[in-house]
Amino acid sequence: MPRTKRAPSAARKLFGQRLRAERHARGLTLEDVGEQADIAWNYVAQVERGERNIGIDNMAALADALGMELAKLLLPKEEPRLH
């Protein structure tokens, strides 16, 4: 499957950044997540870098591999509110 020539959207970049952060927080390798999601580890690496325009089914598989809801990989982290 060729890489997309379209510039990465903010949503694609956010998903990749969150995926990488959550994977690192759990001490998992690209291979660990790829195996759990049944996705090639190099594809996972390309997703993390924002190089792949990933489909919803693969997004869900990666979220499941991390044991989390897909929505949490799509939403930016909440900033602390100042009162």
Secondary structure, 3 states (H helix, E strand, C coil): CCCCCCCCCHHHHHHHHHHHHHHHHCCCCHHHHHHHHCCCHHHHHHHHCCCCCCCHHHHHHHHHHHCCCHHHHHCCCCCCCCC
